[in-house]
Every structure is written in structure tokens, then in C-alpha cells.
Amino acid sequence: MSIAGGIHNAPLRGKEAGCTTIQIFTKNSNQWKARELSQEEIEQFKKNQKLTRIFPIVAHDAYLINIASPDDTIYKKSLDALFIEMKRTEALGLPYLIMHPGAHLGSGEKNGLSKIALSLNILHDKSKDFKMKILLETTAGQGTVLGYKFEHFASIFECIKNKDRLGICLDTSHIFAAGYNIRTKKGYDETIKTFDRIIGLEKVKVFHINDSKKPLGSRVDRHEHIGRGFIGKEGFKNLLRDERFTSHPMILETPKDFEGADIINLKLLRKIASK
């Protein structure tokens, strides 16, 4: 949901679209810096959330952030920017800040994963009294982006001192493009079983529900409207009817390329979920 005109407008827009949970950026997603949120803005946001009963509201960090970057300047800016995002998420009373793990940009996967874990430990040390958690998002693995293998997350978790402060956001389009075939019942069951073995299902806190414009294993990150991509309507039944995840927030990130697209996708998902 857009935060245009003020962050307090997002819950109202979510309510109008028929949402029970929404995701927002807490600032401009294509800028490094952000001004401080005023107490008035924070209170108005919380008031509107209470009014609309939308819960939880989760945040997503800015796309510029890359805590795996081998470039010292970009890395420092990323670390500082991510801490600002964490403070904004905490101030708004949001439980989760979702972020892409990062891209190693040629330094190698091992180095990139180590740097991500080191960064998260630094940030956790700086925010010991925070209640919010960072959720690392599964990725398609385009370019040098990390997080397209479940093993990547296991490697990061292994090095995290305060593991309870870190979770996973599972994106359907991304894992499909990365090669996990959730389109079929057999493939879905195998994927979830593999995730549980490598990471643990208790680490999944939020889902991004998107169809994929690109085929299985393409490693290309392109979201599509529900039922119009390579996962298809039948593929989403597997997740939406899985009783282990009925209480998990599920967020649409499908294209907004025509009027009412979000509402149409939402209605279709609810229809698919209904037995």
C-alpha cells in the first residue's frame, strides 16, 4: 500500500481495498535518507491502524540497501540506512521489516553471506531493546543476488548470535523462479519439507503471494498477476490451503498496471483459498 500523502494513509487504503494485512515502505524506497517521523505522524498511523483493524502491518526496506556489498561506501550507507529503517519500523509498532539479503557483486557467495550475517549482528547489537524483527526474503537469484537457495539462509542463521530476532519472508514468485516447483502438489510438498529440514518452518513469518512471469528455474525476478503466470491458480491452492500457514500474513506484490488490479487479485486468492 502506498504511503503517498503521509504514512497514516496506508491503513485507510488497505481497508478500502478489503485487506486484513498490508505491507508498506516507511519512507521513499529509492532514496537513502529519510527525515525523522514526527510523534504526530506516528500517533495518527497507529490510530488509523486501530480504526481499520488491519494487523499486522509489515514494512519493506528500501531497494538501494545492500549489506553484502564489497564496496565500502555502499556498504556503510546500507548499514546506516537499514538501521534507520529498523528505528522507523520500531517507532510505528510494526513487528517485521522485510529485506532482500543482498548481492555479492562478484565477491563470491561465501563472502557475501558472511557479510550479511556480520551486518545483522552489528545491527542487533545497536538495537537490543527493539521488539521488531528483520525478515530475510527469499529471492529469484537474478545476477549476484543471494537468497535463492534455502542453504543461503541456513548459512546466515548459523552465524547470527540472536537468532530469535531473525525470520524469513517466503516469496512464491521468487522461489519458483529459483527452481522450487510449487506449481504441483508433489513439488510443493517437497519444497516445504526441504525448507523445514534446512531452515525450519517456524522461521517463516510472512508470505509474499505473487505469480511468476518467468518459468521455473529461470532465476529472473518478474511478478505476475495471480493465475496469469507459470505458477497458475492450481499452484496457489497448495499454499493457501495449507493449514500450517492459515494465520500467517500473506501480501500481494502483483503488478499495479490497471485500475483495481489489487482487488481482483485479492478476490481470486480468497476464492482459491476457500475449500
Contacts in CASP RR format, 6 or more apart in sequence:
PFRMAT RR
TARGET T0000
AUTHOR 0000-0000-0000
METHOD contacts of the structure
MODEL  1
MSIAGGIHNAPLRGKEAGCTTIQIFTKNSNQWKARELSQEEIEQFKKNQK
LTRIFPIVAHDAYLINIASPDDTIYKKSLDALFIEMKRTEALGLPYLIMH
PGAHLGSGEKNGLSKIALSLNILHDKSKDFKMKILLETTAGQGTVLGYKF
EHFASIFECIKNKDRLGICLDTSHIFAAGYNIRTKKGYDETIKTFDRIIG
LEKVKVFHINDSKKPLGSRVDRHEHIGRGFIGKEGFKNLLRDERFTSHPM
ILETPKDFEGADIINLKLLRKIASK
1 10 0 8 1.000
1 11 0 8 1.000
1 13 0 8 1.000
1 14 0 8 1.000
1 17 0 8 1.000
1 19 0 8 1.000
1 22 0 8 1.000
1 23 0 8 1.000
1 24 0 8 1.000
2 9 0 8 1.000
2 10 0 8 1.000
2 13 0 8 1.000
3 9 0 8 1.000
3 10 0 8 1.000
3 24 0 8 1.000
3 25 0 8 1.000
3 26 0 8 1.000
6 41 0 8 1.000
7 24 0 8 1.000
7 26 0 8 1.000
7 37 0 8 1.000
7 41 0 8 1.000
7 45 0 8 1.000
7 92 0 8 1.000
8 41 0 8 1.000
8 44 0 8 1.000
8 45 0 8 1.000
8 47 0 8 1.000
8 48 0 8 1.000
9 48 0 8 1.000
10 22 0 8 1.000
10 24 0 8 1.000
10 45 0 8 1.000
10 48 0 8 1.000
10 57 0 8 1.000
11 22 0 8 1.000
11 45 0 8 1.000
11 48 0 8 1.000
11 49 0 8 1.000
11 51 0 8 1.000
11 52 0 8 1.000
11 54 0 8 1.000
11 57 0 8 1.000
12 48 0 8 1.000
12 52 0 8 1.000
13 22 0 8 1.000
14 22 0 8 1.000
14 52 0 8 1.000
14 54 0 8 1.000
15 52 0 8 1.000
15 54 0 8 1.000
17 262 0 8 1.000
17 263 0 8 1.000
17 266 0 8 1.000
18 263 0 8 1.000
18 266 0 8 1.000
19 54 0 8 1.000
19 266 0 8 1.000
20 53 0 8 1.000
20 54 0 8 1.000
20 55 0 8 1.000
21 54 0 8 1.000
21 55 0 8 1.000
21 56 0 8 1.000
21 57 0 8 1.000
21 58 0 8 1.000
21 249 0 8 1.000
21 250 0 8 1.000
21 251 0 8 1.000
22 54 0 8 1.000
22 57 0 8 1.000
22 58 0 8 1.000
22 251 0 8 1.000
23 57 0 8 1.000
23 58 0 8 1.000
23 59 0 8 1.000
23 60 0 8 1.000
23 98 0 8 1.000
23 251 0 8 1.000
23 253 0 8 1.000
24 57 0 8 1.000
24 58 0 8 1.000
24 59 0 8 1.000
24 60 0 8 1.000
25 59 0 8 1.000
25 60 0 8 1.000
25 61 0 8 1.000
25 62 0 8 1.000
26 34 0 8 1.000
26 37 0 8 1.000
26 59 0 8 1.000
26 85 0 8 1.000
26 88 0 8 1.000
26 89 0 8 1.000
26 92 0 8 1.000
26 94 0 8 1.000
27 34 0 8 1.000
27 62 0 8 1.000
27 84 0 8 1.000
27 85 0 8 1.000
27 88 0 8 1.000
28 34 0 8 1.000
28 62 0 8 1.000
29 60 0 8 1.000
29 62 0 8 1.000
29 63 0 8 1.000
30 62 0 8 1.000
30 63 0 8 1.000
30 64 0 8 1.000
31 62 0 8 1.000
31 64 0 8 1.000
32 62 0 8 1.000
32 64 0 8 1.000
32 77 0 8 1.000
32 81 0 8 1.000
33 81 0 8 1.000
33 84 0 8 1.000
34 84 0 8 1.000
34 88 0 8 1.000
37 88 0 8 1.000
37 91 0 8 1.000
37 92 0 8 1.000
42 91 0 8 1.000
42 92 0 8 1.000
45 92 0 8 1.000
46 92 0 8 1.000
46 93 0 8 1.000
49 55 0 8 1.000
49 57 0 8 1.000
56 94 0 8 1.000
56 95 0 8 1.000
56 96 0 8 1.000
56 249 0 8 1.000
57 92 0 8 1.000
57 94 0 8 1.000
58 94 0 8 1.000
58 95 0 8 1.000
58 96 0 8 1.000
58 97 0 8 1.000
58 98 0 8 1.000
58 135 0 8 1.000
58 206 0 8 1.000
58 249 0 8 1.000
58 251 0 8 1.000
59 85 0 8 1.000
59 88 0 8 1.000
59 89 0 8 1.000
59 92 0 8 1.000
59 94 0 8 1.000
59 96 0 8 1.000
59 97 0 8 1.000
59 98 0 8 1.000
60 97 0 8 1.000
60 98 0 8 1.000
60 99 0 8 1.000
61 81 0 8 1.000
61 82 0 8 1.000
61 85 0 8 1.000
61 97 0 8 1.000
61 98 0 8 1.000
61 99 0 8 1.000
62 81 0 8 1.000
62 85 0 8 1.000
63 100 0 8 1.000
64 77 0 8 1.000
64 78 0 8 1.000
64 81 0 8 1.000
65 78 0 8 1.000
65 81 0 8 1.000
65 82 0 8 1.000
65 85 0 8 1.000
65 99 0 8 1.000
65 102 0 8 1.000
66 74 0 8 1.000
66 75 0 8 1.000
66 78 0 8 1.000
66 102 0 8 1.000
66 103 0 8 1.000
66 105 0 8 1.000
67 75 0 8 1.000
67 78 0 8 1.000
67 79 0 8 1.000
67 82 0 8 1.000
67 101 0 8 1.000
67 102 0 8 1.000
67 115 0 8 1.000
67 116 0 8 1.000
67 119 0 8 1.000
67 120 0 8 1.000
68 101 0 8 1.000
68 102 0 8 1.000
68 103 0 8 1.000
68 104 0 8 1.000
68 105 0 8 1.000
68 107 0 8 1.000
68 112 0 8 1.000
68 113 0 8 1.000
68 115 0 8 1.000
68 116 0 8 1.000
68 119 0 8 1.000
68 146 0 8 1.000
69 75 0 8 1.000
69 78 0 8 1.000
69 102 0 8 1.000
69 103 0 8 1.000
69 105 0 8 1.000
69 115 0 8 1.000
70 104 0 8 1.000
70 105 0 8 1.000
70 106 0 8 1.000
70 107 0 8 1.000
70 111 0 8 1.000
70 112 0 8 1.000
70 115 0 8 1.000
71 105 0 8 1.000
75 115 0 8 1.000
78 119 0 8 1.000
79 119 0 8 1.000
79 122 0 8 1.000
79 123 0 8 1.000
82 99 0 8 1.000
82 119 0 8 1.000
82 123 0 8 1.000
83 123 0 8 1.000
83 126 0 8 1.000
83 127 0 8 1.000
85 97 0 8 1.000
85 99 0 8 1.000
86 97 0 8 1.000
86 123 0 8 1.000
86 127 0 8 1.000
86 130 0 8 1.000
86 132 0 8 1.000
86 134 0 8 1.000
87 127 0 8 1.000
89 96 0 8 1.000
89 97 0 8 1.000
89 132 0 8 1.000
90 127 0 8 1.000
90 130 0 8 1.000
90 131 0 8 1.000
90 132 0 8 1.000
93 131 0 8 1.000
93 132 0 8 1.000
94 132 0 8 1.000
95 131 0 8 1.000
95 132 0 8 1.000
95 133 0 8 1.000
95 205 0 8 1.000
96 132 0 8 1.000
96 133 0 8 1.000
96 134 0 8 1.000
96 135 0 8 1.000
96 169 0 8 1.000
96 205 0 8 1.000
96 206 0 8 1.000
97 132 0 8 1.000
97 133 0 8 1.000
97 134 0 8 1.000
97 135 0 8 1.000
98 134 0 8 1.000
98 135 0 8 1.000
98 137 0 8 1.000
98 169 0 8 1.000
98 206 0 8 1.000
99 134 0 8 1.000
99 135 0 8 1.000
99 136 0 8 1.000
99 137 0 8 1.000
100 136 0 8 1.000
100 137 0 8 1.000
100 139 0 8 1.000
100 145 0 8 1.000
100 147 0 8 1.000
101 113 0 8 1.000
101 116 0 8 1.000
101 136 0 8 1.000
101 137 0 8 1.000
101 139 0 8 1.000
101 145 0 8 1.000
101 146 0 8 1.000
101 147 0 8 1.000
101 152 0 8 1.000
101 153 0 8 1.000
101 156 0 8 1.000
102 112 0 8 1.000
102 116 0 8 1.000
102 145 0 8 1.000
102 146 0 8 1.000
102 147 0 8 1.000
103 143 0 8 1.000
103 144 0 8 1.000
103 145 0 8 1.000
103 146 0 8 1.000
104 111 0 8 1.000
104 112 0 8 1.000
104 113 0 8 1.000
104 144 0 8 1.000
104 146 0 8 1.000
105 144 0 8 1.000
106 144 0 8 1.000
107 115 0 8 1.000
108 144 0 8 1.000
109 146 0 8 1.000
109 152 0 8 1.000
112 146 0 8 1.000
113 146 0 8 1.000
113 152 0 8 1.000
113 155 0 8 1.000
113 156 0 8 1.000
114 159 0 8 1.000
116 146 0 8 1.000
116 156 0 8 1.000
117 155 0 8 1.000
117 156 0 8 1.000
117 158 0 8 1.000
117 159 0 8 1.000
117 160 0 8 1.000
118 159 0 8 1.000
120 134 0 8 1.000
120 156 0 8 1.000
120 160 0 8 1.000
120 166 0 8 1.000
121 159 0 8 1.000
121 160 0 8 1.000
121 161 0 8 1.000
121 162 0 8 1.000
123 134 0 8 1.000
124 160 0 8 1.000
124 161 0 8 1.000
124 162 0 8 1.000
124 165 0 8 1.000
130 165 0 8 1.000
133 165 0 8 1.000
133 166 0 8 1.000
133 167 0 8 1.000
133 205 0 8 1.000
134 165 0 8 1.000
134 166 0 8 1.000
134 167 0 8 1.000
135 166 0 8 1.000
135 167 0 8 1.000
135 168 0 8 1.000
135 169 0 8 1.000
135 205 0 8 1.000
135 206 0 8 1.000
136 147 0 8 1.000
136 153 0 8 1.000
136 156 0 8 1.000
136 166 0 8 1.000
136 167 0 8 1.000
136 168 0 8 1.000
136 169 0 8 1.000
137 168 0 8 1.000
137 169 0 8 1.000
137 170 0 8 1.000
137 171 0 8 1.000
137 174 0 8 1.000
137 208 0 8 1.000
138 147 0 8 1.000
138 148 0 8 1.000
138 150 0 8 1.000
138 153 0 8 1.000
138 168 0 8 1.000
138 169 0 8 1.000
138 170 0 8 1.000
138 171 0 8 1.000
138 174 0 8 1.000
138 175 0 8 1.000
138 178 0 8 1.000
139 145 0 8 1.000
139 146 0 8 1.000
139 147 0 8 1.000
139 148 0 8 1.000
139 171 0 8 1.000
139 174 0 8 1.000
139 178 0 8 1.000
139 221 0 8 1.000
140 148 0 8 1.000
140 173 0 8 1.000
140 174 0 8 1.000
140 177 0 8 1.000
140 178 0 8 1.000
140 214 0 8 1.000
140 218 0 8 1.000
140 219 0 8 1.000
140 220 0 8 1.000
140 221 0 8 1.000
141 147 0 8 1.000
141 148 0 8 1.000
141 174 0 8 1.000
141 177 0 8 1.000
141 178 0 8 1.000
141 219 0 8 1.000
141 221 0 8 1.000
142 219 0 8 1.000
142 220 0 8 1.000
142 221 0 8 1.000
143 219 0 8 1.000
145 221 0 8 1.000
146 152 0 8 1.000
147 153 0 8 1.000
147 178 0 8 1.000
148 174 0 8 1.000
148 178 0 8 1.000
148 219 0 8 1.000
149 178 0 8 1.000
150 194 0 8 1.000
150 195 0 8 1.000
150 198 0 8 1.000
150 199 0 8 1.000
151 198 0 8 1.000
153 168 0 8 1.000
153 198 0 8 1.000
153 199 0 8 1.000
153 203 0 8 1.000
154 198 0 8 1.000
154 199 0 8 1.000
156 166 0 8 1.000
157 163 0 8 1.000
157 166 0 8 1.000
157 199 0 8 1.000
157 203 0 8 1.000
160 166 0 8 1.000
166 203 0 8 1.000
167 203 0 8 1.000
167 204 0 8 1.000
167 205 0 8 1.000
168 199 0 8 1.000
168 203 0 8 1.000
168 204 0 8 1.000
168 205 0 8 1.000
169 204 0 8 1.000
169 205 0 8 1.000
169 206 0 8 1.000
169 207 0 8 1.000
169 208 0 8 1.000
170 195 0 8 1.000
170 204 0 8 1.000
170 206 0 8 1.000
170 207 0 8 1.000
170 208 0 8 1.000
171 207 0 8 1.000
171 208 0 8 1.000
171 210 0 8 1.000
171 253 0 8 1.000
172 182 0 8 1.000
172 207 0 8 1.000
172 208 0 8 1.000
172 209 0 8 1.000
172 210 0 8 1.000
172 211 0 8 1.000
172 212 0 8 1.000
172 231 0 8 1.000
172 236 0 8 1.000
172 239 0 8 1.000
173 208 0 8 1.000
173 210 0 8 1.000
173 211 0 8 1.000
173 212 0 8 1.000
173 213 0 8 1.000
173 221 0 8 1.000
173 222 0 8 1.000
173 223 0 8 1.000
173 224 0 8 1.000
173 231 0 8 1.000
173 253 0 8 1.000
174 208 0 8 1.000
174 210 0 8 1.000
174 221 0 8 1.000
175 182 0 8 1.000
175 191 0 8 1.000
176 182 0 8 1.000
176 183 0 8 1.000
176 212 0 8 1.000
176 216 0 8 1.000
176 217 0 8 1.000
176 230 0 8 1.000
176 231 0 8 1.000
177 212 0 8 1.000
177 214 0 8 1.000
177 215 0 8 1.000
177 216 0 8 1.000
177 217 0 8 1.000
177 218 0 8 1.000
177 219 0 8 1.000
177 220 0 8 1.000
177 221 0 8 1.000
177 222 0 8 1.000
178 217 0 8 1.000
178 219 0 8 1.000
179 216 0 8 1.000
179 217 0 8 1.000
180 187 0 8 1.000
180 191 0 8 1.000
180 194 0 8 1.000
181 187 0 8 1.000
181 188 0 8 1.000
181 190 0 8 1.000
181 191 0 8 1.000
181 216 0 8 1.000
182 188 0 8 1.000
182 191 0 8 1.000
182 231 0 8 1.000
182 235 0 8 1.000
182 238 0 8 1.000
182 239 0 8 1.000
183 216 0 8 1.000
183 230 0 8 1.000
183 231 0 8 1.000
183 232 0 8 1.000
183 234 0 8 1.000
183 235 0 8 1.000
184 235 0 8 1.000
184 238 0 8 1.000
185 238 0 8 1.000
188 235 0 8 1.000
188 238 0 8 1.000
188 239 0 8 1.000
189 238 0 8 1.000
192 201 0 8 1.000
192 242 0 8 1.000
195 201 0 8 1.000
195 204 0 8 1.000
201 244 0 8 1.000
204 245 0 8 1.000
204 248 0 8 1.000
205 248 0 8 1.000
205 249 0 8 1.000
206 248 0 8 1.000
206 249 0 8 1.000
206 250 0 8 1.000
206 251 0 8 1.000
207 239 0 8 1.000
207 245 0 8 1.000
207 248 0 8 1.000
207 249 0 8 1.000
207 250 0 8 1.000
207 251 0 8 1.000
208 250 0 8 1.000
208 251 0 8 1.000
208 252 0 8 1.000
208 253 0 8 1.000
209 226 0 8 1.000
209 236 0 8 1.000
209 239 0 8 1.000
209 240 0 8 1.000
209 250 0 8 1.000
209 251 0 8 1.000
209 252 0 8 1.000
209 253 0 8 1.000
209 269 0 8 1.000
210 223 0 8 1.000
210 224 0 8 1.000
210 226 0 8 1.000
210 252 0 8 1.000
210 253 0 8 1.000
210 254 0 8 1.000
211 223 0 8 1.000
211 224 0 8 1.000
211 225 0 8 1.000
211 226 0 8 1.000
211 227 0 8 1.000
211 228 0 8 1.000
211 229 0 8 1.000
211 230 0 8 1.000
211 231 0 8 1.000
211 232 0 8 1.000
211 236 0 8 1.000
211 254 0 8 1.000
212 218 0 8 1.000
212 222 0 8 1.000
212 223 0 8 1.000
212 224 0 8 1.000
212 229 0 8 1.000
212 230 0 8 1.000
212 231 0 8 1.000
213 220 0 8 1.000
213 222 0 8 1.000
213 223 0 8 1.000
213 224 0 8 1.000
213 229 0 8 1.000
213 230 0 8 1.000
214 220 0 8 1.000
214 222 0 8 1.000
214 230 0 8 1.000
215 230 0 8 1.000
216 230 0 8 1.000
223 253 0 8 1.000
223 254 0 8 1.000
223 255 0 8 1.000
224 230 0 8 1.000
224 254 0 8 1.000
224 255 0 8 1.000
225 254 0 8 1.000
225 255 0 8 1.000
225 261 0 8 1.000
225 264 0 8 1.000
225 265 0 8 1.000
226 232 0 8 1.000
226 233 0 8 1.000
226 236 0 8 1.000
226 252 0 8 1.000
226 254 0 8 1.000
226 265 0 8 1.000
226 268 0 8 1.000
226 269 0 8 1.000
226 272 0 8 1.000
227 233 0 8 1.000
227 236 0 8 1.000
227 268 0 8 1.000
233 268 0 8 1.000
233 272 0 8 1.000
236 269 0 8 1.000
236 272 0 8 1.000
237 272 0 8 1.000
239 245 0 8 1.000
240 250 0 8 1.000
240 269 0 8 1.000
240 272 0 8 1.000
240 273 0 8 1.000
241 273 0 8 1.000
241 275 0 8 1.000
250 269 0 8 1.000
252 262 0 8 1.000
252 265 0 8 1.000
252 266 0 8 1.000
252 269 0 8 1.000
254 261 0 8 1.000
254 262 0 8 1.000
254 265 0 8 1.000
255 261 0 8 1.000
256 262 0 8 1.000
END
